[in-house]
Amino acid sequence: MIKVLRTLGSVLAQPITTQGDVAAQTRQRLGWVMLAVVALFAVVQGRLIFLGTEENRTNLVGYTADIALAAARPEIVDRNGETLALDIPVKSLFAEPRLIENPDETYESLITVLPDLDFDTTMKRLKSGAGFVWLQREITPVQQQEILALGLPGVGFRQENKRYYPAGPSASHILGHTNIDNQGIAGMEKHLDDNGLRALHNSGFAVNAALEKVELSIDLRVQHYMRAALTEAIEKYRAIAAAGVVLDVHTGEIVAMSSLPDYDPNNPVDALKKDRLNRMSAGVFEMGSTFKAFTTAMALDSGKVSMSSRFDARKPLRFGRFTINDFHGKKRVLSVPEVFIYSSNIGTAKMADVVGIDGHREFIKRIGLLDRMTGLELPEIARPTEPKRWGKLSSVTISFGHGMSTTPLQTAVAAAAMVNGGKLIPPTLMRRSVQDANKIAKQVIKPKTSDEMRYLMRLNVLDGSGRRAEVPGFLVGGKTGTADKVVNGRYSRNSRFNAFLSTFPVTNPRYVVLVIIDEPKPEKGQVYATAGMNAAPTVGKIIARAAPLLGVKPDFDVRDTAQLSSYRR
């Protein structure tokens, strides 16, 4: 560049001799001026590129911090706008080892503020000579101020985003959680990453201003009441676990879903413990007598059985070394409503036999109980299990809820189809209108069958095993299920899996509520620990608290026409 300027100076200093020379020298001088200007800009541009490259090479943290700041997550809110998850800014401690002359002294200073800093790991990083290393993620403001006061060269702070869940564990299995890099690794958080958010992060477009709120279908108030009722049930019945769901029967929206024990997503140290799985969607269970609702609906829908049909339940059913009996058998011929409210294994098995083995399996598959749920936003979804071969005995046991396992959430979804007019609607944790739900709904039973099932479920609460679920004014209907658990390959009489499957109000159902209680013990002063004794009253408490919040008004003037007398022998 200096040489060019000198040449330019000598050219400009040359004298002009003739008129012809004037034009030639003028053109020459202009050319040199242009060359000098171009050269000057080239030098400046090259210097800027060099400085930019050098800065990125020796101060990589600037770029890293920008990415960390950009890797934001959208706020998650419930259906009423209540915040469920949001980002909060935090400071993290980093070092530039190339600028640190005395790593030992730096470490000794840092541990006065951060005594948990591992010596080997920290010293290895400080002596690495790298341009950037993390020393401690997510430090407190007090720690930041104390480290600043140390005046350590080559040590600095960068802002990151940390996920915060204001409701704590209330909806942990729904929301999931993030890792130290604010990446979703469970629940809705992982769903968001898997469905576009990760791509936005990678492209650098995921900044706070660009991310819209994610509105879920759940109602945080109902979620809170459900969790409280399940917590009370575990304590009262000394159970090892409990779970529940409130499902909108017309949209498939999950209004509340909880599984206990749960964990705090703000500190998910317990998230991977075996007993912390989401039992509603990630666990498969034999659902016991709740399956009798599906068997009854199947028989009625087939046209081969009517409400006035009768089945002989006087004697047990025997299949080789297996005997099928009733828990509290009436030892007589029963009508269909009686089979339902007395929860007769014998009568239910005979209803399934009328439909046949192939028809039985086809119906169970039709209502979605044999396939893994698709479309639900949660990644934690289990696959149902069934016998490799559906024989006579399999059909008999499955008719009353043994011999195959499915998720409780699928059970609730299938139950919604039994009471909403016969439409099977996939569940969702996102907002969905009735119109949109109808577009994806599948008619699985006749509307008439659905009417009959509502009648039977109401009858069971009035006169059957679901009495303790009754909530005055809300017309609850339901079906209990008490299943012996398999322990060491055999059914145990001492370990039960209880469930109560309900809907309200039965005159025009709006919601299905399902509660499961794992290994409950008899309440103090009681002998039995059946579902009617624990799962049913738990559902009643949830409905009593949740119904007013969901806009369901009590009606004490409705004439309850459900009665058994016309179907008795």
C-alpha positions in Angstrom: 0.0 0.0 0.0 2.9 2.4 0.8 4.5 1.6 -2.5 1.3 2.5 -4.3 1.0 5.8 -2.5 4.7 6.7 -3.3 4.1 5.9 -7.0 1.0 7.9 -7.0 2.9 10.9 -5.4 5.6 10.7 -8.0 3.1 10.6 -10.9 1.2 13.6 -9.5 4.5 15.6 -9.1 5.6 15.2 -12.7 5.4 18.5 -14.8 3.1 18.8 -17.8 4.9 19.7 -21.1 2.5 19.7 -24.0 -1.3 19.8 -24.5 -1.3 16.1 -25.6 0.6 15.2 -22.5 -2.0 17.0 -20.4 -4.8 14.6 -21.4 -2.6 11.5 -21.2 -1.2 12.5 -17.8 -4.7 13.4 -16.5 -6.0 10.0 -17.4 -2.9 8.3 -15.8 -3.3 10.3 -12.6 -7.0 9.5 -12.3 -6.2 5.8 -12.8 -3.6 5.9 -10.0 -6.0 7.7 -7.7 -8.7 5.0 -8.3 -6.1 2.3 -7.8 -5.1 3.9 -4.5 -8.6 4.2 -3.3 -9.4 0.5 -4.2 -6.2 -0.6 -2.5 -7.0 1.4 0.6 -10.5 -0.2 0.9 -9.0 -3.6 0.4 -6.6 -3.1 3.2 -9.3 -1.9 5.5 -11.6 -4.8 4.6 -8.9 -7.3 5.1 -8.0 -5.9 8.5 -11.7 -6.1 9.5 -11.9 -9.7 8.4 -8.7 -10.5 10.3 -9.9 -8.8 13.5 -13.3 -10.5 13.2 -11.7 -13.9 12.7 -9.2 -13.3 15.5 -12.0 -12.2 17.8 -14.0 -15.3 17.1 -10.8 -17.4 17.5 -9.7 -16.0 20.8 -13.1 -14.9 22.2 -15.4 -17.6 21.1 -17.6 -16.9 24.0 -19.2 -14.0 22.3 -20.6 -16.3 19.6 -21.5 -19.0 22.2 -23.4 -16.5 24.3 -25.4 -15.3 21.4 -26.4 -18.8 20.6 -27.3 -19.6 24.2 -29.4 -16.4 24.4 -31.1 -17.2 21.1 -31.9 -20.8 22.1 -35.0 -19.6 23.9 -38.2 -21.6 24.5 -41.8 -20.5 24.1 -43.9 -19.8 27.2 -46.4 -22.6 27.8 -49.8 -21.7 29.3 -52.9 -23.5 30.2 -56.3 -23.0 28.6 -57.0 -20.0 30.8 -53.6 -18.3 30.1 -52.0 -19.4 33.4 -48.2 -19.8 32.9 -47.0 -23.4 33.1 -43.4 -23.0 31.8 -41.3 -20.0 30.9 -37.6 -19.0 30.4 -35.8 -16.9 33.0 -32.4 -15.4 32.4 -29.5 -16.8 34.4 -25.7 -16.2 34.5 -23.2 -18.9 33.8 -19.4 -18.7 34.6 -16.9 -19.3 31.8 -13.1 -18.9 31.3 -10.8 -18.1 28.5 -7.8 -20.3 29.4 -5.5 -18.5 26.8 -5.8 -15.4 28.9 -5.2 -17.1 32.3 -1.5 -17.0 33.4 -1.9 -18.7 36.7 -4.6 -21.5 36.6 -3.8 -22.6 40.2 -4.4 -19.2 41.6 -7.6 -18.8 39.6 -8.9 -22.1 40.9 -8.0 -21.2 44.5 -9.9 -17.9 44.2 -13.0 -19.5 42.6 -13.5 -22.2 45.3 -13.9 -19.5 47.9 -17.2 -18.7 46.2 -17.9 -22.1 44.5 -16.6 -24.7 46.9 -18.1 -27.6 44.9 -16.0 -26.9 41.8 -14.3 -30.2 41.1 -10.5 -29.8 41.2 -9.4 -32.2 38.5 -12.1 -31.1 36.0 -11.7 -27.4 36.6 -7.9 -27.5 36.4 -7.9 -29.5 33.2 -10.2 -26.8 31.7 -8.2 -23.9 33.0 -4.9 -25.4 31.6 -6.4 -26.4 28.3 -5.3 -23.2 26.5 -8.7 -23.2 24.8 -10.6 -20.0 23.8 -13.6 -20.8 25.9 -14.7 -23.3 28.6 -17.6 -23.5 30.9 -16.8 -23.5 34.6 -20.2 -23.4 36.3 -23.6 -23.2 34.7 -26.5 -21.2 36.3 -24.9 -19.4 39.2 -26.8 -17.1 41.6 -26.6 -13.3 41.4 -24.8 -13.3 44.8 -22.2 -15.7 43.5 -21.7 -13.6 40.4 -21.0 -10.5 42.5 -18.6 -12.3 44.7 -16.6 -13.6 41.8 -16.6 -10.2 40.1 -15.1 -8.8 43.3 -12.2 -11.2 43.0 -11.1 -9.5 39.8 -9.9 -12.6 38.0 -8.5 -12.1 34.5 -9.8 -14.5 31.8 -13.0 -15.2 33.8 -16.4 -13.9 32.8 -20.2 -14.4 32.8 -22.7 -15.1 30.0 -26.4 -14.9 30.1 -28.4 -18.1 29.4 -32.0 -19.2 29.5 -33.2 -21.5 32.2 -36.6 -23.2 32.2 -38.9 -22.4 35.2 -42.1 -24.2 36.1 -44.2 -22.0 38.4 -46.6 -24.8 39.4 -43.8 -27.1 40.4 -44.7 -30.8 40.2 -48.4 -30.2 39.5 -48.2 -31.0 35.8 -44.7 -32.5 35.6 -45.7 -35.5 33.5 -47.4 -33.3 31.0 -44.8 -30.6 30.7 -41.7 -32.8 31.1 -38.5 -30.8 31.6 -35.3 -29.6 29.9 -31.6 -30.3 30.4 -28.8 -27.8 31.3 -28.7 -26.5 27.7 -32.5 -25.8 27.8 -33.3 -28.6 25.4 -36.6 -30.5 26.0 -36.0 -34.1 27.0 -39.4 -35.2 28.2 -43.1 -34.4 27.9 -44.4 -31.4 26.0 -40.9 -29.9 26.1 -39.5 -32.7 24.1 -42.5 -32.6 21.8 -41.8 -29.0 21.0 -38.2 -29.7 20.2 -39.1 -32.7 18.0 -41.7 -30.6 16.1 -39.8 -27.6 14.9 -38.2 -25.8 17.9 -34.9 -27.7 17.6 -34.7 -26.7 13.9 -35.3 -23.1 14.9 -32.5 -23.3 17.4 -30.1 -24.8 14.9 -30.9 -22.1 12.4 -30.6 -19.3 14.9 -34.2 -18.1 14.5 -35.5 -19.2 18.0 -35.4 -15.9 19.8 -37.7 -14.8 22.5 -39.5 -12.2 20.4 -40.2 -14.7 17.6 -41.8 -17.5 19.7 -45.5 -17.5 20.3 -47.1 -18.9 23.5 -48.1 -22.5 23.4 -51.6 -23.0 24.8 -52.4 -26.4 26.2 -55.8 -27.9 26.8 -55.3 -28.5 30.5 -56.9 -26.4 33.2 -54.3 -25.8 35.9 -57.0 -25.4 38.6 -58.5 -28.8 37.8 -55.0 -30.2 37.5 -54.3 -29.0 41.0 -57.5 -30.5 42.5 -56.9 -33.8 40.8 -53.3 -34.1 42.1 -54.6 -33.2 45.6 -57.3 -35.9 45.5 -54.8 -38.5 44.3 -52.3 -37.5 47.0 -55.0 -37.9 49.6 -56.0 -41.3 48.1 -52.4 -42.6 48.3 -52.2 -41.6 52.0 -55.7 -42.7 52.9 -55.5 -46.1 51.3 -51.8 -46.6 51.7 -51.3 -47.2 48.0 -48.0 -47.2 46.1 -49.3 -45.0 43.3 -52.3 -43.3 41.8 -53.2 -41.5 38.6 -56.1 -39.9 36.9 -57.4 -38.0 33.8 -60.2 -35.6 33.0 -61.1 -35.8 29.3 -63.5 -33.8 27.2 -65.7 -36.3 25.5 -66.5 -34.1 22.5 -63.1 -32.7 21.7 -60.6 -35.3 23.0 -58.9 -32.5 25.0 -57.1 -33.6 28.2 -58.3 -31.1 30.8 -56.2 -32.6 33.6 -53.9 -35.6 33.9 -51.7 -36.6 36.9 -49.6 -39.5 37.9 -48.2 -40.0 41.4 -45.4 -40.3 42.5 -44.3 -37.4 40.3 -41.3 -35.0 40.4 -40.4 -31.4 40.3 -39.4 -30.3 36.8 -37.4 -27.4 38.3 -35.1 -30.0 39.8 -35.8 -33.3 38.0 -33.3 -35.4 39.9 -36.1 -38.0 40.5 -37.5 -38.0 37.0 -35.9 -41.3 35.9 -36.9 -43.3 38.9 -38.9 -46.3 38.0 -41.9 -45.3 40.1 -42.1 -41.8 38.5 -43.3 -42.9 35.1 -46.5 -41.4 33.7 -48.9 -44.2 34.4 -51.7 -42.8 32.3 -49.8 -43.0 29.0 -46.6 -44.8 29.6 -47.8 -47.7 31.7 -49.9 -50.7 30.6 -52.2 -52.4 33.0 -54.9 -55.0 33.1 -57.9 -52.7 33.7 -60.1 -55.2 35.4 -63.9 -54.8 35.4 -63.8 -51.4 33.7 -63.5 -53.5 30.5 -67.0 -54.9 31.2 -68.3 -51.5 29.9 -66.7 -52.3 26.5 -67.8 -55.9 26.5 -71.4 -54.8 27.2 -71.3 -52.1 24.6 -69.9 -54.6 22.1 -72.7 -57.1 22.8 -75.4 -54.5 22.6 -74.0 -52.9 19.4 -73.7 -56.3 17.7 -77.5 -56.6 17.8 -77.2 -60.1 19.2 -77.9 -58.8 22.7 -80.5 -56.4 24.0 -81.0 -54.7 27.4 -83.7 -57.3 28.2 -81.4 -60.3 27.3 -80.6 -62.7 30.2 -77.6 -64.8 31.1 -77.3 -67.7 33.4 -74.8 -66.9 36.2 -75.7 -69.7 38.6 -72.6 -71.8 38.0 -68.9 -71.0 37.5 -67.3 -71.3 34.1 -64.6 -74.0 33.9 -61.8 -74.1 31.3 -59.4 -77.0 32.2 -57.8 -76.0 35.4 -59.2 -72.5 35.3 -62.5 -71.6 37.0 -64.3 -68.3 36.3 -66.5 -67.2 39.2 -68.2 -64.0 40.5 -66.8 -62.0 43.4 -70.2 -61.6 45.0 -72.3 -63.9 42.8 -76.1 -63.7 42.8 -76.2 -67.4 41.7 -79.1 -66.8 39.4 -80.1 -65.7 35.9 -79.2 -62.0 35.3 -80.4 -59.4 32.9 -77.9 -57.2 31.1 -78.2 -54.3 33.6 -77.8 -56.8 36.4 -74.7 -58.3 34.9 -73.3 -54.7 34.6 -74.1 -53.4 38.1 -73.3 -56.6 39.9 -70.1 -56.9 37.8 -70.7 -60.5 36.9 -67.7 -62.2 35.3 -69.8 -65.1 34.3 -72.5 -63.0 32.6 -70.0 -60.8 30.9 -68.0 -63.8 29.6 -71.3 -65.2 28.1 -72.0 -61.9 26.4 -68.6 -62.0 24.8 -69.3 -65.6 23.7 -72.4 -64.4 21.9 -70.3 -62.1 19.7 -67.5 -64.6 19.2 -63.7 -64.6 19.4 -63.1 -62.8 16.1 -65.8 -60.2 16.7 -64.5 -59.6 20.2 -60.9 -58.8 19.1 -62.2 -56.7 16.2 -64.3 -54.6 18.6 -61.4 -54.1 21.0 -59.2 -53.0 18.2 -61.9 -50.8 16.7 -62.1 -48.7 19.9 -58.3 -48.3 20.0 -57.3 -50.5 22.9 -54.9 -52.8 21.0 -52.7 -50.2 19.2 -50.2 -47.7 20.4 -51.8 -44.2 20.6 -50.7 -41.9 17.7 -51.1 -38.2 17.6 -50.8 -37.5 21.3 -48.2 -34.9 21.9 -46.4 -36.8 24.7 -43.4 -39.0 23.7 -44.0 -41.3 26.7 -46.6 -43.6 25.2 -46.7 -47.4 25.8 -47.9 -50.1 23.5 -50.8 -52.3 24.7 -50.2 -56.0 25.0 -52.5 -58.9 24.0 -52.4 -62.7 23.7 -50.4 -64.0 20.8 -53.5 -66.1 20.0 -57.0 -65.2 20.9 -58.6 -68.4 22.0 -61.8 -69.1 23.9 -60.1 -68.6 27.3 -58.5 -65.4 26.2 -61.8 -63.9 25.0 -63.4 -64.9 28.3 -60.8 -63.3 30.5 -60.4 -60.2 28.4 -64.2 -59.7 28.6 -63.8 -58.7 32.2 -60.4 -57.1 32.0 -57.7 -59.8 32.4 -55.4 -61.3 29.9 -54.5 -58.0 28.0 -53.0 -54.7 29.1 -53.5 -51.2 27.8 -52.8 -47.7 29.0 -55.4 -46.0 31.3 -55.5 -43.0 29.0 -56.6 -45.3 26.1 -59.2 -46.7 28.4 -60.6 -43.2 29.1 -60.6 -42.4 25.4 -62.5 -45.5 24.5 -65.0 -44.8 27.3 -65.6 -41.3 25.9 -66.8 -43.0 22.7 -69.2 -45.1 24.7 -71.0 -42.1 26.1 -70.6 -39.3 23.4 -72.8 -40.9 20.8 -70.2 -43.4 19.6 -67.4 -41.2 18.3 -63.8 -42.3 19.0 -61.7 -39.1 19.2 -57.9 -39.1 19.5 -56.8 -37.4 22.7 -54.8 -34.2 22.7 -53.0 -31.8 25.0 -53.5 -28.9 22.6 -56.7 -26.8 22.3 -59.2 -28.3 19.8 -62.7 -27.3 18.8 -65.7 -29.6 18.5 -65.7 -29.0 14.7 -62.0 -30.0 14.4 -62.6 -33.1 16.6 -65.5 -34.2 14.4 -63.3 -34.1 11.4 -61.0 -36.8 12.8 -63.6 -38.7 14.8 -64.4 -42.3 14.0 -67.9 -43.7 14.6 -67.3 -47.0 16.5 -70.7 -47.8 18.0 -74.3 -46.8 17.3 -75.8 -43.7 19.0 -78.4 -46.0 20.5 -75.7 -48.2 22.1 -74.2 -45.0 23.6 -77.5 -44.1 25.1 -77.8 -47.5 26.7 -74.3 -47.3 28.1 -75.0 -44.0 29.7 -78.1 -45.5 31.3 -76.1 -48.5 32.6 -73.3 -46.3 34.0 -75.8 -44.1 35.8 -77.5 -47.2 37.2 -74.2 -48.5 38.5 -73.7 -45.4 40.5 -77.3 -45.4 41.9 -77.6 -49.1 42.7 -74.2 -50.8 42.0 -70.5 -50.7 43.0 -70.1 -47.0 42.1 -72.3 -45.5 44.8 -69.5 -43.7 46.5 -68.8 -41.7 43.3 -72.2 -40.0 43.5 -72.0 -36.1 43.6 -75.5 -34.6 44.1 -76.6 -32.5 41.2 -74.0 -33.7 38.7 -75.5 -37.1 37.6 -72.4 -39.2 37.7 -72.2 -42.6 35.9 -69.4 -45.1 36.0 -67.9 -48.6 36.2 -65.6 -49.9 38.9 -62.6 -52.2 38.1 -60.8 -54.3 40.7 -58.0 -56.4 39.1 -55.6 -58.8 40.9 -52.0 -57.9 39.9 -49.6 -60.5 38.6 -46.9 -61.2 41.1 -44.2 -63.7 40.2 -46.2 -65.0 37.3 -49.4 -65.5 39.2 -52.4 -63.4 40.2 -52.1 -62.2 43.7 -55.2 -61.8 46.0 -53.2 -59.3 48.1 -52.1 -56.9 45.4 -54.8 -55.1 43.4 -55.0 -52.5 40.7 -58.2 -50.5 41.1 -60.0 -48.2 38.7 -63.1 -46.2 38.4 -64.2 -45.1 35.0 -66.9 -42.4 35.0 -68.7 -39.7 33.1 -70.8 -36.7 34.0 -73.5 -35.5 33.6 -74.9 -38.7 32.0 -77.9 -36.9 30.5 -75.5 -35.0 28.2 -71.9 -36.2 29.0 -69.2 -33.6 28.8 -66.3 -35.3 30.6 -64.9 -38.7 31.3 -62.9 -39.0 34.6 -60.8 -42.1 35.2 -58.8 -42.7 38.4 -56.5 -45.7 39.1 -55.1 -46.7 42.4 -52.2 -49.1 42.6 -52.1 -51.6 45.5 -54.5 -49.9 47.9 -55.1 -51.3 51.3 -58.4 -51.3 53.2 -59.4 -48.0 54.7 -59.2 -48.0 58.5 -62.4 -49.7 59.8 -63.0 -51.5 56.5 -62.4 -55.0 55.3 -62.2 -54.7 51.6 -60.1 -52.6 49.3 -62.1 -52.8 46.1 -62.4 -50.0 43.6 -65.8 -49.1 44.9 -64.2 -48.4 48.3 -61.4 -46.2 47.1 -61.3 -45.3 43.4 -65.0 -44.4 43.2 -65.0 -41.9 46.1 -61.8 -40.3 44.7 -63.5 -39.7 41.4 -66.4 -38.2 43.3 -64.1 -35.7 45.0 -62.5 -34.7 41.8 -65.9 -34.1 40.1 -67.2 -32.1 43.0 -64.3 -29.8 42.8 -63.7 -29.7 39.1 -67.3 -29.5 37.7 -68.0 -25.9 38.8 -64.6 -24.8 37.4 -65.5 -26.4 34.1 -68.8 -24.6 33.8 -71.0 -27.6 34.6 -73.9 -26.4 36.7 -75.5 -28.7 39.2 -79.1 -29.7 38.4 -81.2 -30.9 41.2 -84.5 -30.9 39.3 -83.6 -33.6 36.7 -85.8 -36.7 37.1 -83.4 -39.6 37.4 -85.1 -42.3 35.3 -82.3 -44.9 35.7 -83.9 -47.9 37.5 -83.4 -51.6 37.5 -86.9 -52.9 38.3 -88.1 -53.2 34.7 -85.1 -55.5 33.9 -85.4 -57.8 36.9 -86.6 -61.3 36.3 
